[in-house]
Amino acid sequence: MRSTRTLFRRAVRAAAAGAAALVLAACAGESGDSRDDGTRARPAPSSASEAPAGEHNASDVAFAQGMIPHHEQAVEMAKLAPGRAASDEVGELARQIEKAQAPEIETLGGWLEAWGEERMPGGMDHGAHAGHGMSGMMDAGQMERLEAASGTAFDTAFLELMIEHHEGAVTMARTQQKQGEYAPARKMAAAIVTSQGEEIARMKDLLGR
């Protein structure tokens, strides 16, 4: 009789252990596959929008490389306004453009450095960037005419050229939204589309007065 009870207890313990093993296996299946080292394998992202923020692609690099000289030129144009602009509104707009875009240049440069990528060669030589697909860039002659203008002539030239320049930046930013993978760069692109779109509308209104 005693041996029978002993066998019965052993059978109960074995059944309980098996049930526990099944529960643990089910939990592991729900939380993802296990690696050999005991850590969980993270599922691969299914789209660029779900990719980890640290991942980037060629479009992200092109966006940063192109937007740096594009922003640099906008800042250079904005710095011409003090002492030349006749309208306080044009002067204020120029200050806002410089304030917004100068920090973005530093951010873009930081991304390229982190990725081990170089900035686009040519520096502030605007003619050197003509073949890089940067829409809205001014050539050297246009920059010289803007620098030589003053008063209402400067205001008109500044607004006309900056509208074209902003439209180019918006085009580049929309391309980044569609093709980029790096989340912070996509976020900056969205901000450029919104903020510079609003500034384009504002500049067109000032030209129409």
C-alpha positions in Angstrom: 0.0 0.0 0.0 2.8 2.3 1.0 4.6 1.8 -2.4 1.4 2.6 -4.2 0.9 5.9 -2.4 4.6 6.8 -3.2 4.1 6.1 -6.9 0.9 8.2 -6.9 2.7 11.2 -5.3 5.5 10.9 -7.9 3.0 10.9 -10.7 1.3 14.0 -9.4 4.6 15.9 -9.1 5.6 14.9 -12.6 2.3 16.1 -14.0 2.6 19.5 -12.2 6.2 20.0 -13.5 5.0 19.3 -17.1 2.2 21.8 -16.8 4.6 24.4 -15.6 6.9 23.8 -18.5 4.0 24.3 -20.9 3.1 27.6 -19.3 6.7 28.9 -19.6 6.9 27.8 -23.2 3.7 29.6 -24.0 5.0 32.9 -22.3 8.2 32.7 -24.3 6.4 32.3 -27.5 4.3 35.4 -26.8 7.3 37.6 -25.9 9.5 36.7 -28.9 12.2 34.2 -29.9 15.0 33.6 -27.4 18.7 33.8 -28.4 21.3 31.3 -27.2 22.5 33.9 -24.6 19.0 34.1 -23.0 18.1 37.5 -24.4 15.0 38.2 -26.5 15.4 38.8 -30.2 13.7 42.1 -31.3 11.5 41.7 -34.4 12.8 43.5 -37.5 11.0 46.8 -38.3 8.5 46.3 -41.1 8.8 49.9 -42.5 11.0 52.9 -42.3 8.6 54.7 -40.0 9.0 51.9 -37.5 12.8 51.7 -37.7 14.9 52.4 -34.6 15.9 56.1 -34.4 19.6 55.2 -34.9 19.2 53.6 -38.3 19.7 55.7 -41.4 19.9 55.2 -45.2 21.4 56.9 -48.2 18.5 59.3 -48.5 19.1 60.6 -44.9 22.8 61.2 -45.8 21.8 63.1 -49.0 19.3 65.2 -47.1 21.9 66.2 -44.5 24.6 66.9 -47.1 22.3 68.9 -49.3 20.4 70.8 -46.6 23.6 72.1 -44.9 24.7 74.4 -47.8 21.1 75.2 -48.6 20.6 76.5 -45.0 24.0 78.2 -45.1 22.9 80.2 -48.1 19.6 81.2 -46.5 21.5 82.4 -43.4 23.9 84.3 -45.6 21.0 86.0 -47.4 19.3 86.8 -44.0 22.5 88.4 -42.7 22.3 91.0 -45.6 19.1 92.4 -44.3 20.3 94.6 -41.5 21.2 98.0 -42.9 19.7 97.2 -46.3 16.0 96.3 -45.7 13.5 99.2 -45.8 10.7 97.2 -44.2 10.7 96.2 -40.6 8.8 93.1 -41.5 11.4 92.0 -44.0 14.1 92.6 -41.3 12.2 90.6 -38.8 11.6 87.8 -41.3 15.4 87.6 -42.0 16.1 87.4 -38.2 13.6 84.5 -37.9 15.2 82.6 -40.8 18.7 83.0 -39.4 17.5 82.0 -35.9 15.7 78.8 -37.2 18.2 77.6 -39.7 21.6 78.2 -38.0 21.0 75.6 -35.3 19.7 73.1 -37.9 23.0 73.4 -39.7 24.8 72.2 -36.5 22.3 69.4 -36.0 22.7 68.2 -39.6 26.5 68.3 -39.3 26.4 66.3 -36.1 24.4 63.6 -37.9 26.9 63.3 -40.7 29.8 63.1 -38.2 28.0 60.3 -36.2 27.4 58.4 -39.5 31.0 58.8 -40.6 30.0 60.8 -43.6 31.6 64.0 -45.0 29.8 67.3 -45.6 29.3 68.2 -49.3 32.5 69.8 -50.7 32.6 73.4 -51.8 31.6 75.2 -48.6 29.9 78.5 -49.3 30.8 78.4 -53.0 27.3 78.4 -54.4 28.3 77.5 -57.9 29.9 74.3 -56.7 26.5 73.0 -55.6 24.6 73.6 -58.8 24.9 70.0 -59.9 23.8 68.4 -56.7 20.1 68.7 -57.2 19.5 71.3 -54.5 16.5 73.2 -55.7 16.2 76.9 -55.1 20.0 77.7 -54.6 21.1 81.1 -55.8 24.0 81.5 -58.1 26.9 83.9 -57.4 25.4 86.6 -59.6 22.1 86.6 -57.8 23.8 86.8 -54.4 25.9 89.7 -55.7 22.9 91.6 -56.9 21.1 91.1 -53.5 24.2 92.3 -51.7 24.3 95.5 -53.8 20.6 96.3 -53.4 19.2 98.5 -50.6 15.8 99.9 -49.5 12.7 98.7 -51.3 14.8 97.2 -54.1 16.4 95.0 -51.5 13.1 94.0 -49.9 11.7 93.0 -53.3 14.8 91.0 -54.3 15.1 89.4 -50.9 11.5 88.2 -50.9 11.5 86.9 -54.5 14.8 85.1 -54.0 13.9 83.7 -50.6 10.5 82.4 -51.8 12.4 80.4 -54.5 15.0 79.3 -52.0 12.3 78.1 -49.5 10.4 76.3 -52.2 13.5 74.4 -53.0 14.0 73.5 -49.3 10.4 72.2 -49.1 10.9 70.0 -52.2 14.0 68.5 -50.6 12.2 68.0 -47.3 9.3 66.2 -48.9 11.7 63.9 -50.6 13.2 63.1 -47.2 9.8 62.4 -45.7 9.1 59.9 -48.4 12.5 58.2 -48.7 14.4 58.8 -45.4 14.7 56.3 -42.6 16.3 58.2 -39.7 13.5 59.4 -37.5 15.0 62.7 -36.3 15.8 63.7 -39.9 12.2 62.9 -41.0 11.0 65.0 -38.1 13.2 67.9 -39.2 11.9 67.5 -42.7 8.3 67.7 -41.6 9.1 70.9 -39.6 10.8 72.5 -42.7 7.7 71.7 -44.8 5.4 73.4 -42.2 7.5 76.4 -41.2 8.9 77.3 -44.5 5.6 76.8 -46.2 4.1 79.4 -43.7 7.0 81.8 -44.5 6.4 81.4 -48.2 2.8 82.5 -47.7 4.0 85.4 -45.6 6.5 86.6 -48.1 4.1 86.4 -51.0 1.7 88.5 -48.9 4.4 91.1 -48.3 5.2 91.2 -52.1 1.6 91.8 -52.9 1.3 94.9 -50.7 
